[in-house]
Amino acid sequence: MSPAAEDGRHPTFAELLRREGALAGTSWGLFPDPTRGTPSFITPQTVRDARDCIRTGTAFGLDYPADAFDPGMSLKRSAPRHTIYSSHPAHRDDYLDGYYLQGSSQIDGLRHRRADDAGFYNGTPDDRISEGTPDLGIQEWADSPIVGRGVLVDLAGYRAGQGAPIDHAAGEPLGLDLIEGAMAAQSASLRQGDILMLHTGWCEWFLGLQPEEKQRMRDSRRATGVAQSEEFVAWAWDRRLALLAADNFALECLPALPASPYLDSAPNDHGMMHQQLLAKLGLPLGELWRLGPLTRHMRVTGQWDAFITVKPLNITGGTGSPANATAVM
C-alpha cells in the first residue's frame, strides 16, 4: 500500500503512474476491500449526504427493457426469449433463454476486462476468472449495492444549445473539454464517491431508427462515446468517481481514436480505455442507461444531482449485469 493510502489520502493519477512494475497506473491494493474497486470511495457518510438530493420524492428507472436493443450494436448479444408456462390452470411461471447480461442497460464488472499488459484487477489470476468462481464477480456489488449521489451531465443538451447537436450518425468522439464545458454550464460539481452519468442522447436516437438503419450502424462499428485519452482516465480517477455511466453503447466512442494512447498497451481492445478504467483502476462502467426521462426532468428543475441506487443481479462470478439502477430526486 502506498504512503498516500496509508495516511488516508488516495494517490493522484500521476502518483499511480509512478508505482512500481505491474502496479503502475493501477489502484491495486489501495482499498480496504481489494475486490470492490472505486465504489470503495463511497462511505456511510457519503450515502447519508446523498439523501439531500431527494427533494420531491420523484423516482426514475434507468434501465431499458431487456429486449430493447434488438438489433443492437453488439455482434453477439441478441435479445432474450421470454417463455411463460403453466403447470395447472392457477399457475404461471417464466424463464429466459439466451439472456446476455450486458445486452441492454448494464454495469460492467471488474472481470469484464483484463489489462493486456497487467492482468485482471488486483492481480487476480486468470484461472480464477471462470464460471463458478467468485473472484471479482458482479455479486460484489449485489451483496453490497452501489448507492450514493449521482450527477448527470447533459452533453446532448449543451451541444444542442450551442447550435451543434452531437453527430450520432458519424459516431462522434466526445472530448473531456466538452464534459467540462457542459458541467460548467450546469454549475455542476463532483464530490468523492459520486456516480457520474453522461447524457449523450445516443440511446434514444438509436432506438428511433428503422431496423435497416440500426443494421447499417451496427455494420459500420461506429458509435458516439467518450474520446480515448490519458487525460480523461486521470480526470475520472482524480475526481474519485465511484461509477461512470452513459446512455451509449460502449461509454467510449467506436472505433477508438487513431491517436488513442492505449493502442500499444491494449491491443486486444484496439486502444479502448476499458482496460485502464476497469482492470487497472477498478472503476465500474455503465452502458446503455436510460437517461432521457431523467434528463428532461432535470432540465425543468435545474437540479442535476439525484440519489442513485445500483443493484446488479446476484450472480456469482458474473462479468456484468443489468444495472437495476434507480434515481430518486
SULZITA-V341813 format. One record per pair of residues at least 6 apart in sequence whose C-alpha atoms are under 8 Angstrom apart, sorted by the first residue. I is the first residue (numbers start at 1). J is the second residue. D is the distance in whole Angstrom. If there is no record, write none. Layout:
I_J_D ; I_J_D
This chain:
1_29_6 ; 1_30_6 ; 2_11_8 ; 2_30_7 ; 4_10_6 ; 4_11_6 ; 5_11_7 ; 5_30_6 ; 10_30_8 ; 12_237_8 ; 12_238_6 ; 13_25_7 ; 13_234_5 ; 13_237_6 ; 13_238_6 ; 14_234_8 ; 16_23_8 ; 16_24_6 ; 16_25_5 ; 16_26_6 ; 16_27_7 ; 17_24_5 ; 17_25_4 ; 17_26_7 ; 18_24_6 ; 18_25_7 ; 19_25_7 ; 19_26_8 ; 22_117_8 ; 22_118_6 ; 23_118_8 ; 25_280_7 ; 25_281_8 ; 26_280_4 ; 26_281_5 ; 27_37_8 ; 27_122_8 ; 27_280_6 ; 27_281_5 ; 27_282_7 ; 28_34_7 ; 28_121_7 ; 28_122_5 ; 28_123_8 ; 28_280_7 ; 28_281_7 ; 29_122_7 ; 31_37_7 ; 31_40_7 ; 32_40_8 ; 33_40_7 ; 34_122_7 ; 35_121_8 ; 35_122_7 ; 35_135_8 ; 35_136_6 ; 35_140_8 ; 36_136_8 ; 36_140_7 ; 36_141_8 ; 36_282_7 ; 37_110_8 ; 37_281_7 ; 37_282_4 ; 37_283_6 ; 37_284_8 ; 38_193_8 ; 38_240_7 ; 38_241_7 ; 38_242_5 ; 38_243_7 ; 38_281_7 ; 38_282_6 ; 38_283_5 ; 38_284_7 ; 39_146_7 ; 39_193_7 ; 39_241_8 ; 39_242_4 ; 39_243_7 ; 39_283_8 ; 39_284_8 ; 40_193_8 ; 40_242_7 ; 41_192_6 ; 41_193_5 ; 41_240_7 ; 41_241_7 ; 41_242_6 ; 42_147_8 ; 42_148_7 ; 42_192_7 ; 42_193_5 ; 42_194_8 ; 42_242_7 ; 43_193_8 ; 46_148_7 ; 46_149_8 ; 46_193_7 ; 47_147_7 ; 47_148_5 ; 47_149_7 ; 49_149_8 ; 50_148_5 ; 50_149_5 ; 50_306_8 ; 50_307_6 ; 51_149_8 ; 51_307_6 ; 53_149_7 ; 53_305_6 ; 53_306_5 ; 53_307_6 ; 53_328_8 ; 53_329_6 ; 54_306_6 ; 54_307_6 ; 54_328_6 ; 54_329_4 ; 55_329_6 ; 56_329_6 ; 57_328_6 ; 57_329_6 ; 58_328_6 ; 58_329_5 ; 59_326_7 ; 59_327_6 ; 59_328_4 ; 59_329_6 ; 60_293_8 ; 60_294_6 ; 60_326_6 ; 60_327_5 ; 60_328_6 ; 61_290_8 ; 61_324_8 ; 61_325_6 ; 61_326_5 ; 61_327_6 ; 62_105_8 ; 62_289_6 ; 62_290_5 ; 62_291_6 ; 62_324_7 ; 62_325_5 ; 62_326_6 ; 62_327_7 ; 63_104_8 ; 63_105_5 ; 63_106_8 ; 63_288_8 ; 63_289_6 ; 63_290_5 ; 63_322_8 ; 63_323_7 ; 63_324_6 ; 63_325_6 ; 64_104_6 ; 64_105_6 ; 64_288_8 ; 64_289_7 ; 64_290_6 ; 65_104_7 ; 65_105_8 ; 66_79_7 ; 66_80_7 ; 66_103_7 ; 66_104_5 ; 66_105_8 ; 67_79_5 ; 67_80_6 ; 67_103_8 ; 67_104_7 ; 68_79_8 ; 68_104_7 ; 68_207_8 ; 69_78_8 ; 69_79_7 ; 69_103_7 ; 69_104_6 ; 69_207_7 ; 70_78_6 ; 70_79_6 ; 71_78_7 ; 71_79_8 ; 71_211_7 ; 71_214_7 ; 71_215_7 ; 72_78_8 ; 72_214_7 ; 72_215_8 ; 72_218_7 ; 73_214_8 ; 73_215_8 ; 73_217_7 ; 73_218_5 ; 73_221_8 ; 73_249_7 ; 74_103_8 ; 74_218_7 ; 75_218_8 ; 77_100_6 ; 77_102_8 ; 77_103_5 ; 78_98_7 ; 78_99_8 ; 78_100_7 ; 78_103_7 ; 79_98_7 ; 79_99_7 ; 79_100_7 ; 79_103_7 ; 80_96_6 ; 80_97_6 ; 80_98_5 ; 80_99_5 ; 80_100_7 ; 81_96_5 ; 81_97_5 ; 81_98_7 ; 81_99_8 ; 82_94_7 ; 82_95_6 ; 82_96_5 ; 82_97_7 ; 83_94_5 ; 83_95_5 ; 83_96_6 ; 83_97_8 ; 84_92_7 ; 84_93_6 ; 84_94_4 ; 84_95_7 ; 85_92_6 ; 85_93_5 ; 85_94_6 ; 86_92_5 ; 86_93_6 ; 101_320_6 ; 101_321_5 ; 101_322_6 ; 102_108_8 ; 102_320_6 ; 102_321_6 ; 102_322_6 ; 104_287_8 ; 104_288_6 ; 104_322_7 ; 105_286_7 ; 105_287_6 ; 105_288_5 ; 105_289_5 ; 105_290_7 ; 105_322_6 ; 105_323_6 ; 106_286_6 ; 106_287_5 ; 106_288_7 ; 106_289_7 ; 106_320_7 ; 106_321_5 ; 106_322_4 ; 106_323_4 ; 106_324_8 ; 107_284_7 ; 107_285_6 ; 107_286_4 ; 107_287_6 ; 107_312_7 ; 107_320_6 ; 107_321_6 ; 107_322_6 ; 107_323_5 ; 108_284_6 ; 108_285_5 ; 108_286_6 ; 108_287_8 ; 108_319_7 ; 108_320_5 ; 108_321_7 ; 109_136_7 ; 109_137_7 ; 109_138_5 ; 109_278_8 ; 109_284_6 ; 109_285_8 ; 109_318_7 ; 109_319_5 ; 109_320_5 ; 109_321_8 ; 110_120_8 ; 110_121_7 ; 110_136_6 ; 110_137_7 ; 110_138_8 ; 110_278_6 ; 110_279_6 ; 110_282_6 ; 110_283_8 ; 110_284_7 ; 110_319_7 ; 111_120_7 ; 111_121_7 ; 111_129_7 ; 111_136_6 ; 111_137_6 ; 111_279_8 ; 111_318_8 ; 111_319_5 ; 112_278_8 ; 112_319_5 ; 112_320_7 ; 113_120_7 ; 113_274_7 ; 113_275_6 ; 113_278_6 ; 113_279_6 ; 114_120_5 ; 114_121_7 ; 114_275_6 ; 114_279_6 ; 115_266_7 ; 115_275_5 ; 115_276_7 ; 115_279_6 ; 115_280_7 ; 116_265_6 ; 116_266_6 ; 116_267_7 ; 116_268_7 ; 116_275_8 ; 117_265_6 ; 117_266_7 ; 118_280_8 ; 119_125_8 ; 119_126_7 ; 119_279_7 ; 120_126_7 ; 120_279_5 ; 120_280_8 ; 121_136_8 ; 121_278_7 ; 121_279_4 ; 121_280_6 ; 121_281_8 ; 121_282_7 ; 122_279_8 ; 122_280_8 ; 124_135_7 ; 128_135_6 ; 129_135_7 ; 129_136_8 ; 129_317_8 ; 130_317_7 ; 131_317_6 ; 131_318_8 ; 132_316_6 ; 132_317_6 ; 133_316_7 ; 133_317_5 ; 134_316_5 ; 134_317_5 ; 135_317_6 ; 136_317_7 ; 137_315_8 ; 137_316_6 ; 137_317_4 ; 137_318_5 ; 137_319_6 ; 138_312_7 ; 138_313_8 ; 138_314_7 ; 138_315_7 ; 138_316_7 ; 138_317_6 ; 138_318_5 ; 138_319_6 ; 138_320_6 ; 138_321_7 ; 139_312_7 ; 139_313_7 ; 139_314_5 ; 139_315_6 ; 139_316_5 ; 139_317_7 ; 139_318_7 ; 141_311_7 ; 141_312_6 ; 142_311_5 ; 142_312_5 ; 142_313_6 ; 142_314_5 ; 143_314_7 ; 145_309_7 ; 145_310_6 ; 145_311_5 ; 145_312_8 ; 146_309_6 ; 146_310_5 ; 146_311_7 ; 147_307_8 ; 147_308_6 ; 147_309_4 ; 147_310_6 ; 148_193_7 ; 148_194_7 ; 148_195_7 ; 148_307_6 ; 148_308_5 ; 148_309_7 ; 149_193_8 ; 149_194_5 ; 149_195_6 ; 149_305_7 ; 149_306_6 ; 149_307_5 ; 149_308_6 ; 150_194_6 ; 150_195_4 ; 150_196_6 ; 150_197_7 ; 150_305_5 ; 150_306_5 ; 150_307_6 ; 150_308_6 ; 150_327_8 ; 151_188_8 ; 151_190_7 ; 151_194_7 ; 151_195_6 ; 151_196_5 ; 151_197_6 ; 151_304_6 ; 151_305_4 ; 151_306_7 ; 152_196_6 ; 152_197_5 ; 152_198_6 ; 152_199_7 ; 152_295_8 ; 152_304_6 ; 152_305_6 ; 153_179_7 ; 153_182_6 ; 153_183_6 ; 153_186_8 ; 153_188_8 ; 153_196_8 ; 153_197_6 ; 153_198_5 ; 153_199_6 ; 153_304_7 ; 154_182_7 ; 154_198_6 ; 154_199_5 ; 154_200_7 ; 154_295_7 ; 155_178_7 ; 155_179_7 ; 155_182_6 ; 155_198_7 ; 155_199_6 ; 155_200_5 ; 156_165_7 ; 156_166_6 ; 156_199_6 ; 156_200_5 ; 156_201_6 ; 158_182_6 ; 158_185_8 ; 159_165_5 ; 159_166_6 ; 160_166_7 ; 166_172_7 ; 166_200_8 ; 167_224_8 ; 168_202_6 ; 168_205_8 ; 168_223_7 ; 168_224_6 ; 169_217_8 ; 169_222_8 ; 169_223_8 ; 170_222_7 ; 170_223_7 ; 170_224_8 ; 171_222_5 ; 171_223_4 ; 171_224_4 ; 171_225_7 ; 171_253_7 ; 171_254_7 ; 172_223_7 ; 172_224_5 ; 172_225_7 ; 172_253_7 ; 173_224_6 ; 173_225_5 ; 173_226_6 ; 173_227_5 ; 173_252_8 ; 173_253_5 ; 173_257_8 ; 174_224_7 ; 174_225_6 ; 174_226_5 ; 174_227_5 ; 174_253_7 ; 175_226_6 ; 175_227_5 ; 176_226_8 ; 176_227_8 ; 176_231_8 ; 176_232_6 ; 183_189_7 ; 186_304_8 ; 188_304_7 ; 190_239_7 ; 191_239_7 ; 191_240_7 ; 191_241_8 ; 192_239_6 ; 192_240_5 ; 192_241_6 ; 192_242_8 ; 193_240_6 ; 193_241_5 ; 193_242_5 ; 194_240_7 ; 194_241_5 ; 194_242_6 ; 194_243_7 ; 195_241_6 ; 195_242_6 ; 195_243_5 ; 195_244_6 ; 195_245_8 ; 195_308_8 ; 196_241_7 ; 196_243_6 ; 196_244_5 ; 196_245_6 ; 197_244_6 ; 197_245_5 ; 197_246_5 ; 198_245_6 ; 198_246_5 ; 198_247_7 ; 199_246_6 ; 199_247_6 ; 199_291_6 ; 199_292_7 ; 199_295_7 ; 200_224_8 ; 200_225_8 ; 200_246_7 ; 200_247_6 ; 200_248_7 ; 201_247_7 ; 201_248_8 ; 201_292_7 ; 202_224_7 ; 202_247_6 ; 202_248_5 ; 203_247_6 ; 203_248_6 ; 203_249_8 ; 203_288_7 ; 203_289_8 ; 203_290_7 ; 204_292_7 ; 206_214_7 ; 217_223_8 ; 221_254_6 ; 221_255_7 ; 222_253_7 ; 222_254_5 ; 222_255_6 ; 223_248_8 ; 223_249_7 ; 223_253_6 ; 223_254_5 ; 223_255_7 ; 224_248_7 ; 224_249_8 ; 224_252_7 ; 224_253_5 ; 224_254_7 ; 225_248_7 ; 225_249_8 ; 225_250_7 ; 225_251_5 ; 225_252_4 ; 225_253_4 ; 225_254_7 ; 226_251_6 ; 226_252_4 ; 226_253_5 ; 227_252_6 ; 227_253_6 ; 227_256_7 ; 227_257_7 ; 228_252_7 ; 228_253_8 ; 228_256_7 ; 228_257_6 ; 228_260_5 ; 228_261_7 ; 228_271_8 ; 228_272_7 ; 228_273_6 ; 229_260_6 ; 229_261_6 ; 229_273_8 ; 230_261_7 ; 233_273_8 ; 233_276_7 ; 233_277_7 ; 237_281_8 ; 241_283_8 ; 242_283_7 ; 242_284_7 ; 243_283_6 ; 243_284_5 ; 243_285_6 ; 243_286_7 ; 244_283_7 ; 244_284_7 ; 244_285_5 ; 244_286_6 ; 245_251_7 ; 245_285_5 ; 245_286_4 ; 245_287_6 ; 245_289_7 ; 246_286_6 ; 246_287_5 ; 246_288_6 ; 246_289_6 ; 246_291_8 ; 247_287_6 ; 247_288_4 ; 247_289_5 ; 247_290_6 ; 247_291_6 ; 248_287_6 ; 248_288_5 ; 248_289_7 ; 249_287_6 ; 249_288_6 ; 250_287_6 ; 250_288_8 ; 251_285_8 ; 251_286_7 ; 251_287_6 ; 252_272_7 ; 252_273_7 ; 256_270_7 ; 256_271_6 ; 256_272_6 ; 257_271_8 ; 260_271_6 ; 260_272_8 ; 261_271_7 ; 262_270_8 ; 262_271_4 ; 262_272_7 ; 262_273_7 ; 263_270_6 ; 263_271_4 ; 263_272_8 ; 264_271_7 ; 265_271_7 ; 266_272_7 ; 266_275_7 ; 269_275_8 ; 277_283_5 ; 277_284_8 ; 278_284_6 ; 278_285_8 ; 286_323_7 ; 294_327_8 ; 298_304_6 ; 305_329_8 ; 306_327_6 ; 306_328_6 ; 306_329_5 ; 307_327_6 ; 307_328_5 ; 307_329_6 ; 308_325_7 ; 308_326_6 ; 308_327_5 ; 308_328_6 ; 309_324_8 ; 309_325_6 ; 309_326_5 ; 309_327_7 ; 310_323_6 ; 310_324_6 ; 310_325_4 ; 310_326_7 ; 311_323_6 ; 311_324_5 ; 311_325_7 ; 312_321_6 ; 312_322_6 ; 312_323_5 ; 312_324_6 ; 313_321_6 ; 313_322_7 ; 313_324_8
